């Protein structure tokens, strides 16, 4: 009887405390864009070493068949590297031009578990 009770107690303790650790929360910036015009977003971070860009992709909006020149969304996924605060500066411009037509500034805070939140 004691063995069964001990086995049940061990099973309950394991079930309550044996959860898989959750991966850190990344942050994805979604910026409206239209790469068919030559414009695209580029992002830099300061200081370096707090977050890193792990994925960048352009997702076109759904459009009617045969329609060209439609817009979309440019996605930038950031991952925490070490605790701290990082400023992400994004500019929307053509590669051959010097002045952006839009800018976005995002302040990201990375906690001890490397989860990212927006300030």
N, CA, C and O atoms as a GROMACS GRO file, in nm:
protein
  476
    1UNK      N    1   0.083  -0.120   0.000
    1UNK     CA    2   0.000   0.000   0.000
    1UNK      C    3   0.088   0.126   0.000
    1UNK      O    4   0.061   0.221  -0.074
    2UNK      N    5   0.192   0.125   0.084
    2UNK     CA    6   0.282   0.240   0.089
    2UNK      C    7   0.351   0.262  -0.045
    2UNK      O    8   0.372   0.375  -0.087
    3UNK      N    9   0.385   0.153  -0.112
    3UNK     CA   10   0.453   0.164  -0.240
    3UNK      C   11   0.362   0.228  -0.345
    3UNK      O   12   0.407   0.312  -0.424
    4UNK      N   13   0.234   0.189  -0.344
    4UNK     CA   14   0.139   0.247  -0.439
    4UNK      C   15   0.119   0.396  -0.411
    4UNK      O   16   0.112   0.477  -0.504
    5UNK      N   17   0.109   0.430  -0.284
    5UNK     CA   18   0.090   0.571  -0.244
    5UNK      C   19   0.212   0.654  -0.283
    5UNK      O   20   0.200   0.766  -0.330
    6UNK      N   21   0.331   0.597  -0.261
    6UNK     CA   22   0.454   0.667  -0.297
    6UNK      C   23   0.464   0.684  -0.449
    6UNK      O   24   0.505   0.789  -0.497
    7UNK      N   25   0.427   0.581  -0.524
    7UNK     CA   26   0.429   0.588  -0.670
    7UNK      C   27   0.330   0.693  -0.720
    7UNK      O   28   0.362   0.769  -0.811
    8UNK      N   29   0.211   0.699  -0.661
    8UNK     CA   30   0.111   0.799  -0.699
    8UNK      C   31   0.161   0.940  -0.668
    8UNK      O   32   0.143   1.031  -0.749
    9UNK      N   33   0.222   0.957  -0.552
    9UNK     CA   34   0.275   1.088  -0.513
    9UNK      C   35   0.385   1.132  -0.609
    9UNK      O   36   0.390   1.248  -0.649
   10UNK      N   37   0.474   1.040  -0.645
   10UNK     CA   38   0.581   1.074  -0.739
   10UNK      C   39   0.525   1.112  -0.875
   10UNK      O   40   0.573   1.206  -0.938
   11UNK      N   41   0.423   1.041  -0.921
   11UNK     CA   42   0.361   1.071  -1.050
   11UNK      C   43   0.297   1.209  -1.047
   11UNK      O   44   0.311   1.285  -1.143
   12UNK      N   45   0.227   1.243  -0.941
   12UNK     CA   46   0.163   1.374  -0.930
   12UNK      C   47   0.267   1.486  -0.926
   12UNK      O   48   0.249   1.589  -0.989
   13UNK      N   49   0.374   1.467  -0.852
   13UNK     CA   50   0.480   1.568  -0.846
   13UNK      C   51   0.546   1.586  -0.981
   13UNK      O   52   0.576   1.699  -1.022
   14UNK      N   53   0.570   1.477  -1.050
   14UNK     CA   54   0.633   1.487  -1.181
   14UNK      C   55   0.541   1.559  -1.280
   14UNK      O   56   0.588   1.641  -1.358
   15UNK      N   57   0.412   1.529  -1.277
   15UNK     CA   58   0.317   1.593  -1.368
   15UNK      C   59   0.305   1.742  -1.341
   15UNK      O   60   0.287   1.820  -1.434
   16UNK      N   61   0.314   1.782  -1.216
   16UNK     CA   62   0.298   1.924  -1.184
   16UNK      C   63   0.425   2.003  -1.210
   16UNK      O   64   0.418   2.124  -1.236
   17UNK      N   65   0.540   1.940  -1.203
   17UNK     CA   66   0.664   2.014  -1.218
   17UNK      C   67   0.746   1.977  -1.340
   17UNK      O   68   0.854   2.033  -1.361
   18UNK      N   69   0.698   1.887  -1.421
   18UNK     CA   70   0.773   1.840  -1.537
   18UNK      C   71   0.717   1.898  -1.666
   18UNK      O   72   0.680   1.824  -1.757
   19UNK      N   73   0.710   2.028  -1.674
   19UNK     CA   74   0.663   2.090  -1.797
   19UNK      C   75   0.783   2.123  -1.884
   19UNK      O   76   0.893   2.148  -1.834
   20UNK      N   77   0.762   2.124  -2.013
   20UNK     CA   78   0.869   2.160  -2.106
   20UNK      C   79   0.898   2.309  -2.092
   20UNK      O   80   0.806   2.389  -2.083
   21UNK      N   81   1.025   2.346  -2.090
   21UNK     CA   82   1.056   2.489  -2.085
   21UNK      C   83   1.011   2.556  -2.214
   21UNK      O   84   1.027   2.501  -2.323
   22UNK      N   85   0.954   2.673  -2.202
   22UNK     CA   86   0.906   2.748  -2.317
   22UNK      C   87   1.022   2.823  -2.382
   22UNK      O   88   1.108   2.878  -2.312
   23UNK      N   89   1.026   2.825  -2.516
   23UNK     CA   90   1.132   2.903  -2.582
   23UNK      C   91   1.108   3.051  -2.560
   23UNK      O   92   0.994   3.093  -2.538
   24UNK      N   93   1.213   3.131  -2.565
   24UNK     CA   94   1.197   3.276  -2.549
   24UNK      C   95   1.104   3.333  -2.657
   24UNK      O   96   1.095   3.280  -2.767
   25UNK      N   97   1.035   3.440  -2.622
   25UNK     CA   98   0.945   3.506  -2.715
   25UNK      C   99   1.022   3.602  -2.804
   25UNK      O  100   1.085   3.696  -2.755
   26UNK      N  101   1.017   3.579  -2.934
   26UNK     CA  102   1.076   3.670  -3.031
   26UNK      C  103   0.978   3.782  -3.061
   26UNK      O  104   0.863   3.777  -3.017
   27UNK      N  105   1.022   3.881  -3.136
   27UNK     CA  106   0.935   3.992  -3.178
   27UNK      C  107   0.942   4.003  -3.329
   27UNK      O  108   1.051   4.001  -3.387
   28UNK      N  109   0.825   4.016  -3.394
   28UNK     CA  110   0.821   4.034  -3.538
   28UNK      C  111   0.759   4.169  -3.570
   28UNK      O  112   0.645   4.197  -3.533
   29UNK      N  113   0.835   4.252  -3.639
   29UNK     CA  114   0.786   4.381  -3.688
   29UNK      C  115   0.723   4.357  -3.825
   29UNK      O  116   0.784   4.293  -3.911
   30UNK      N  117   0.601   4.408  -3.845
   30UNK     CA  118   0.531   4.396  -3.973
   30UNK      C  119   0.512   4.535  -4.030
   30UNK      O  120   0.438   4.616  -3.975
   31UNK      N  121   0.580   4.563  -4.141
   31UNK     CA  122   0.578   4.696  -4.201
   31UNK      C  123   0.522   4.689  -4.342
   31UNK      O  124   0.567   4.609  -4.424
   32UNK      N  125   0.423   4.774  -4.370
   32UNK     CA  126   0.362   4.777  -4.503
   32UNK      C  127   0.465   4.821  -4.606
   32UNK      O  128   0.542   4.915  -4.583
   33UNK      N  129   0.466   4.752  -4.720
   33UNK     CA  130   0.566   4.781  -4.822
   33UNK      C  131   0.512   4.744  -4.960
   33UNK      O  132   0.410   4.676  -4.972
   34UNK      N  133   0.582   4.791  -5.062
   34UNK     CA  134   0.551   4.752  -5.199
   34UNK      C  135   0.683   4.745  -5.275
   34UNK      O  136   0.730   4.844  -5.329
   35UNK      N  137   0.741   4.626  -5.277
   35UNK     CA  138   0.874   4.612  -5.336
   35UNK      C  139   0.874   4.628  -5.487
   35UNK      O  140   0.980   4.645  -5.548
   36UNK      N  141   0.756   4.622  -5.550
   36UNK     CA  142   0.750   4.640  -5.695
   36UNK      C  143   0.785   4.784  -5.735
   36UNK      O  144   0.811   4.810  -5.852
   37UNK      N  145   0.786   4.876  -5.640
   37UNK     CA  146   0.820   5.015  -5.667
   37UNK      C  147   0.969   5.043  -5.648
   37UNK      O  148   1.016   5.153  -5.676
   38UNK      N  149   1.043   4.943  -5.599
   38UNK     CA  150   1.185   4.963  -5.570
   38UNK      C  151   1.212   4.999  -5.426
   38UNK      O  152   1.326   4.997  -5.381
   39UNK      N  153   1.106   5.032  -5.351
   39UNK     CA  154   1.123   5.065  -5.210
   39UNK      C  155   1.125   4.937  -5.127
   39UNK      O  156   1.055   4.841  -5.157
   40UNK      N  157   1.207   4.939  -5.023
   40UNK     CA  158   1.207   4.830  -4.926
   40UNK      C  159   1.255   4.881  -4.792
   40UNK      O  160   1.324   4.982  -4.782
   41UNK      N  161   1.218   4.808  -4.689
   41UNK     CA  162   1.259   4.842  -4.553
   41UNK      C  163   1.394   4.780  -4.523
   41UNK      O  164   1.421   4.666  -4.561
   42UNK      N  165   1.479   4.856  -4.454
   42UNK     CA  166   1.602   4.801  -4.396
   42UNK      C  167   1.603   4.845  -4.250
   42UNK      O  168   1.563   4.957  -4.218
   43UNK      N  169   1.649   4.757  -4.163
   43UNK     CA  170   1.648   4.786  -4.019
   43UNK      C  171   1.788   4.768  -3.960
   43UNK      O  172   1.861   4.676  -3.997
   44UNK      N  173   1.822   4.856  -3.868
   44UNK     CA  174   1.947   4.845  -3.792
   44UNK      C  175   1.912   4.850  -3.644
   44UNK      O  176   1.807   4.902  -3.606
   45UNK      N  177   2.000   4.795  -3.561
   45UNK     CA  178   1.977   4.796  -3.416
   45UNK      C  179   2.096   4.857  -3.344
   45UNK      O  180   2.212   4.838  -3.383
   46UNK      N  181   2.066   4.930  -3.240
   46UNK     CA  182   2.168   4.989  -3.152
   46UNK      C  183   2.123   4.973  -3.008
   46UNK      O  184   2.006   4.999  -2.979
   47UNK      N  185   2.208   4.934  -2.919
   47UNK     CA  186   2.342   4.883  -2.943
   47UNK      C  187   2.335   4.742  -3.001
   47UNK      O  188   2.232   4.675  -2.991
   48UNK      N  189   2.443   4.698  -3.059
   48UNK     CA  190   2.447   4.561  -3.112
   48UNK      C  191   2.463   4.463  -2.996
   48UNK      O  192   2.512   4.499  -2.889
   49UNK      N  193   2.420   4.339  -3.019
   49UNK     CA  194   2.439   4.235  -2.918
   49UNK      C  195   2.320   4.214  -2.825
   49UNK      O  196   2.322   4.119  -2.746
   50UNK      N  197   2.217   4.298  -2.832
   50UNK     CA  198   2.098   4.279  -2.746
   50UNK      C  199   1.996   4.194  -2.820
   50UNK      O  200   1.941   4.099  -2.762
   51UNK      N  201   1.969   4.226  -2.946
   51UNK     CA  202   1.880   4.147  -3.031
   51UNK      C  203   1.952   4.116  -3.161
   51UNK      O  204   2.048   4.184  -3.199
   52UNK      N  205   1.906   4.014  -3.228
   52UNK     CA  206   1.959   3.981  -3.360
   52UNK      C  207   1.844   3.953  -3.455
   52UNK      O  208   1.741   3.898  -3.414
   53UNK      N  209   1.860   3.990  -3.580
   53UNK     CA  210   1.760   3.964  -3.682
   53UNK      C  211   1.774   3.818  -3.725
   53UNK      O  212   1.879   3.778  -3.774
   54UNK      N  213   1.666   3.740  -3.706
   54UNK     CA  214   1.673   3.598  -3.742
   54UNK      C  215   1.596   3.565  -3.869
   54UNK      O  216   1.617   3.459  -3.929
   55UNK      N  217   1.507   3.656  -3.911
   55UNK     CA  218   1.430   3.628  -4.033
   55UNK      C  219   1.378   3.758  -4.092
   55UNK      O  220   1.332   3.846  -4.019
   56UNK      N  221   1.387   3.769  -4.224
   56UNK     CA  222   1.332   3.884  -4.295
   56UNK      C  223   1.265   3.830  -4.420
   56UNK      O  224   1.326   3.756  -4.497
   57UNK      N  225   1.139   3.867  -4.441
   57UNK     CA  226   1.070   3.820  -4.560
   57UNK      C  227   0.962   3.919  -4.602
   57UNK      O  228   0.910   3.996  -4.521
   58UNK      N  229   0.930   3.916  -4.731
   58UNK     CA  230   0.825   3.998  -4.787
   58UNK      C  231   0.706   3.906  -4.819
   58UNK      O  232   0.722   3.804  -4.885
   59UNK      N  233   0.588   3.945  -4.772
   59UNK     CA  234   0.467   3.867  -4.795
   59UNK      C  235   0.370   3.956  -4.874
   59UNK      O  236   0.316   4.052  -4.820
   60UNK      N  237   0.348   3.923  -5.002
   60UNK     CA  238   0.256   4.006  -5.082
   60UNK      C  239   0.112   3.986  -5.037
   60UNK      O  240   0.073   3.877  -4.994
   61UNK      N  241   0.032   4.093  -5.048
   61UNK     CA  242  -0.110   4.082  -5.020
   61UNK      C  243  -0.174   3.997  -5.129
   61UNK      O  244  -0.126   3.993  -5.242
   62UNK      N  245  -0.282   3.930  -5.093
   62UNK     CA  246  -0.355   3.853  -5.194
   62UNK      C  247  -0.416   3.950  -5.294
   62UNK      O  248  -0.472   4.052  -5.256
   63UNK      N  249  -0.404   3.916  -5.420
   63UNK     CA  250  -0.455   4.003  -5.526
   63UNK      C  251  -0.528   3.919  -5.630
   63UNK      O  252  -0.512   3.797  -5.637
   64UNK      N  253  -0.606   3.987  -5.710
   64UNK     CA  254  -0.676   3.920  -5.819
   64UNK      C  255  -0.573   3.867  -5.919
   64UNK      O  256  -0.468   3.929  -5.937
   65UNK      N  257  -0.601   3.754  -5.982
   65UNK     CA  258  -0.506   3.701  -6.082
   65UNK      C  259  -0.479   3.804  -6.192
   65UNK      O  260  -0.571   3.869  -6.242
   66UNK      N  261  -0.353   3.818  -6.227
   66UNK     CA  262  -0.314   3.911  -6.333
   66UNK      C  263  -0.286   4.052  -6.284
   66UNK      O  264  -0.234   4.134  -6.359
   67UNK      N  265  -0.320   4.082  -6.160
   67UNK     CA  266  -0.296   4.216  -6.106
   67UNK      C  267  -0.150   4.224  -6.061
   67UNK      O  268  -0.104   4.143  -5.981
   68UNK      N  269  -0.078   4.323  -6.112
   68UNK     CA  270   0.063   4.341  -6.074
   68UNK      C  271   0.079   4.472  -5.999
   68UNK      O  272  -0.004   4.562  -6.010
   69UNK      N  273   0.185   4.480  -5.921
   69UNK     CA  274   0.215   4.605  -5.850
   69UNK      C  275   0.145   4.619  -5.717
   69UNK      O  276   0.144   4.728  -5.659
   70UNK      N  277   0.086   4.512  -5.667
   70UNK     CA  278   0.019   4.519  -5.538
   70UNK      C  279   0.118   4.524  -5.424
   70UNK      O  280   0.233   4.483  -5.439
   71UNK      N  281   0.074   4.574  -5.314
   71UNK     CA  282   0.160   4.587  -5.197
   71UNK      C  283   0.168   4.459  -5.115
   71UNK      O  284   0.117   4.354  -5.154
   72UNK      N  285   0.231   4.472  -5.003
   72UNK     CA  286   0.247   4.358  -4.914
   72UNK      C  287   0.298   4.403  -4.778
   72UNK      O  288   0.288   4.520  -4.741
   73UNK      N  289   0.354   4.309  -4.706
   73UNK     CA  290   0.407   4.335  -4.573
   73UNK      C  291   0.549   4.280  -4.565
   73UNK      O  292   0.574   4.165  -4.604
   74UNK      N  293   0.640   4.360  -4.516
   74UNK     CA  294   0.777   4.314  -4.493
   74UNK      C  295   0.788   4.279  -4.345
   74UNK      O  296   0.758   4.362  -4.259
   75UNK      N  297   0.831   4.157  -4.316
   75UNK     CA  298   0.840   4.107  -4.180
   75UNK      C  299   0.986   4.095  -4.137
   75UNK      O  300   1.070   4.048  -4.212
   76UNK      N  301   1.013   4.141  -4.014
   76UNK     CA  302   1.146   4.131  -3.955
   76UNK      C  303   1.130   4.065  -3.818
   76UNK      O  304   1.066   4.121  -3.729
   77UNK      N  305   1.189   3.945  -3.801
   77UNK     CA  306   1.180   3.875  -3.673
   77UNK      C  307   1.311   3.891  -3.597
   77UNK      O  308   1.419   3.861  -3.648
   78UNK      N  309   1.299   3.939  -3.472
   78UNK     CA  310   1.415   3.961  -3.386
   78UNK      C  311   1.413   3.862  -3.271
   78UNK      O  312   1.307   3.826  -3.219
   79UNK      N  313   1.533   3.817  -3.231
   79UNK     CA  314   1.550   3.725  -3.120
   79UNK      C  315   1.639   3.791  -3.016
   79UNK      O  316   1.735   3.860  -3.049
   80UNK      N  317   1.606   3.770  -2.888
   80UNK     CA  318   1.687   3.824  -2.781
   80UNK      C  319   1.819   3.749  -2.768
   80UNK      O  320   1.823   3.626  -2.775
   81UNK      N  321   1.927   3.826  -2.749
   81UNK     CA  322   2.060   3.767  -2.734
   81UNK      C  323   2.107   3.779  -2.589
   81UNK      O  324   2.164   3.686  -2.533
   82UNK      N  325   2.082   3.897  -2.531
   82UNK     CA  326   2.116   3.919  -2.391
   82UNK      C  327   2.022   4.026  -2.335
   82UNK      O  328   1.968   4.106  -2.411
   83UNK      N  329   2.002   4.027  -2.203
   83UNK     CA  330   1.910   4.125  -2.145
   83UNK      C  331   1.956   4.268  -2.173
   83UNK      O  332   2.076   4.299  -2.174
   84UNK      N  333   1.858   4.354  -2.196
   84UNK     CA  334   1.888   4.494  -2.220
   84UNK      C  335   1.781   4.558  -2.307
   84UNK      O  336   1.674   4.502  -2.328
   85UNK      N  337   1.813   4.676  -2.357
   85UNK     CA  338   1.720   4.752  -2.440
   85UNK      C  339   1.788   4.786  -2.572
   85UNK      O  340   1.902   4.832  -2.574
   86UNK      N  341   1.717   4.762  -2.682
   86UNK     CA  342   1.772   4.790  -2.814
   86UNK      C  343   1.675   4.878  -2.891
   86UNK      O  344   1.554   4.861  -2.882
   87UNK      N  345   1.730   4.970  -2.968
   87UNK     CA  346   1.650   5.056  -3.055
   87UNK      C  347   1.665   5.004  -3.197
   87UNK      O  348   1.776   4.994  -3.250
   88UNK      N  349   1.552   4.970  -3.258
   88UNK     CA  350   1.550   4.923  -3.397
   88UNK      C  351   1.504   5.041  -3.482
   88UNK      O  352   1.394   5.093  -3.465
   89UNK      N  353   1.590   5.082  -3.574
   89UNK     CA  354   1.559   5.193  -3.665
   89UNK      C  355   1.539   5.135  -3.804
   89UNK      O  356   1.631   5.075  -3.861
   90UNK      N  357   1.418   5.153  -3.859
   90UNK     CA  358   1.386   5.100  -3.992
   90UNK      C  359   1.361   5.217  -4.087
   90UNK      O  360   1.293   5.313  -4.052
   91UNK      N  361   1.416   5.207  -4.207
   91UNK     CA  362   1.396   5.311  -4.309
   91UNK      C  363   1.341   5.245  -4.435
   91UNK      O  364   1.379   5.134  -4.471
   92UNK      N  365   1.251   5.317  -4.502
   92UNK     CA  366   1.186   5.270  -4.624
   92UNK      C  367   1.234   5.357  -4.738
   92UNK      O  368   1.196   5.474  -4.749
   93UNK      N  369   1.318   5.300  -4.823
   93UNK     CA  370   1.375   5.379  -4.932
   93UNK      C  371   1.424   5.288  -5.043
   93UNK      O  372   1.434   5.166  -5.026
   94UNK      N  373   1.453   5.349  -5.156
   94UNK     CA  374   1.515   5.278  -5.268
   94UNK      C  375   1.665   5.273  -5.243
   94UNK      O  376   1.723   5.365  -5.186
   95UNK      N  377   1.728   5.164  -5.286
   95UNK     CA  378   1.871   5.144  -5.260
   95UNK      C  379   1.957   5.254  -5.319
   95UNK      O  380   2.062   5.286  -5.263
   96UNK      N  381   1.915   5.314  -5.430
   96UNK     CA  382   1.996   5.415  -5.497
   96UNK      C  383   1.966   5.557  -5.450
   96UNK      O  384   2.027   5.652  -5.498
   97UNK      N  385   1.872   5.573  -5.357
   97UNK     CA  386   1.838   5.706  -5.306
   97UNK      C  387   1.894   5.724  -5.165
   97UNK      O  388   1.913   5.626  -5.092
   98UNK      N  389   1.918   5.848  -5.128
   98UNK     CA  390   1.978   5.875  -4.997
   98UNK      C  391   1.877   5.906  -4.888
   98UNK      O  392   1.906   5.884  -4.770
   99UNK      N  393   1.760   5.955  -4.925
   99UNK     CA  394   1.662   5.994  -4.823
   99UNK      C  395   1.545   5.895  -4.820
   99UNK      O  396   1.484   5.867  -4.923
  100UNK      N  397   1.512   5.842  -4.701
  100UNK     CA  398   1.397   5.753  -4.690
  100UNK      C  399   1.266   5.832  -4.700
  100UNK      O  400   1.261   5.951  -4.669
  101UNK      N  401   1.161   5.763  -4.745
  101UNK     CA  402   1.030   5.830  -4.748
  101UNK      C  403   0.949   5.800  -4.622
  101UNK      O  404   0.851   5.868  -4.593
  102UNK      N  405   0.992   5.697  -4.545
  102UNK     CA  406   0.929   5.666  -4.416
  102UNK      C  407   1.034   5.608  -4.323
  102UNK      O  408   1.132   5.547  -4.367
  103UNK      N  409   1.014   5.630  -4.195
  103UNK     CA  410   1.100   5.569  -4.093
  103UNK      C  411   1.012   5.516  -3.980
  103UNK      O  412   0.903   5.566  -3.955
  104UNK      N  413   1.061   5.414  -3.914
  104UNK     CA  414   0.995   5.356  -3.797
  104UNK      C  415   1.103   5.330  -3.692
  104UNK      O  416   1.210   5.279  -3.724
  105UNK      N  417   1.073   5.365  -3.568
  105UNK     CA  418   1.163   5.337  -3.458
  105UNK      C  419   1.089   5.250  -3.358
  105UNK      O  420   0.978   5.283  -3.315
  106UNK      N  421   1.151   5.138  -3.321
  106UNK     CA  422   1.091   5.042  -3.228
  106UNK      C  423   1.191   5.018  -3.116
  106UNK      O  424   1.308   4.988  -3.143
  107UNK      N  425   1.147   5.031  -2.992
  107UNK     CA  426   1.234   5.003  -2.877
  107UNK      C  427   1.196   4.866  -2.822
  107UNK      O  428   1.082   4.844  -2.781
  108UNK      N  429   1.293   4.774  -2.822
  108UNK     CA  430   1.271   4.639  -2.774
  108UNK      C  431   1.343   4.618  -2.642
  108UNK      O  432   1.457   4.660  -2.624
  109UNK      N  433   1.274   4.552  -2.548
  109UNK     CA  434   1.332   4.521  -2.418
  109UNK      C  435   1.344   4.369  -2.407
  109UNK      O  436   1.247   4.296  -2.426
  110UNK      N  437   1.466   4.323  -2.376
  110UNK     CA  438   1.492   4.179  -2.361
  110UNK      C  439   1.511   4.152  -2.212
  110UNK      O  440   1.594   4.214  -2.146
  111UNK      N  441   1.431   4.057  -2.159
  111UNK     CA  442   1.442   4.024  -2.016
  111UNK      C  443   1.544   3.912  -1.994
  111UNK      O  444   1.609   3.867  -2.088
  112UNK      N  445   1.559   3.869  -1.869
  112UNK     CA  446   1.657   3.768  -1.833
  112UNK      C  447   1.633   3.634  -1.904
  112UNK      O  448   1.728   3.559  -1.929
  113UNK      N  449   1.506   3.603  -1.935
  113UNK     CA  450   1.472   3.478  -2.004
  113UNK      C  451   1.482   3.495  -2.158
  113UNK      O  452   1.446   3.404  -2.233
  114UNK      N  453   1.529   3.613  -2.203
  114UNK     CA  454   1.545   3.648  -2.344
  114UNK      C  455   1.413   3.667  -2.417
  114UNK      O  456   1.407   3.658  -2.540
  115UNK      N  457   1.306   3.693  -2.342
  115UNK     CA  458   1.178   3.730  -2.402
  115UNK      C  459   1.185   3.876  -2.443
  115UNK      O  460   1.244   3.958  -2.374
  116UNK      N  461   1.124   3.908  -2.557
  116UNK     CA  462   1.125   4.044  -2.609
  116UNK      C  463   0.987   4.107  -2.593
  116UNK      O  464   0.885   4.047  -2.628
  117UNK      N  465   0.984   4.228  -2.541
  117UNK     CA  466   0.863   4.309  -2.537
  117UNK      C  467   0.895   4.446  -2.600
  117UNK      O  468   1.011   4.488  -2.608
  118UNK      N  469   0.790   4.513  -2.644
  118UNK     CA  470   0.805   4.646  -2.703
  118UNK      C  471   0.781   4.748  -2.594
  118UNK      O  472   0.685   4.739  -2.518
  119UNK      N  473   0.869   4.846  -2.588
  119UNK     CA  474   0.857   4.952  -2.487
  119UNK      C  475   0.767   5.061  -2.537
  119UNK      O  476   0.744   5.160  -2.466
   0.00000   0.00000   0.00000
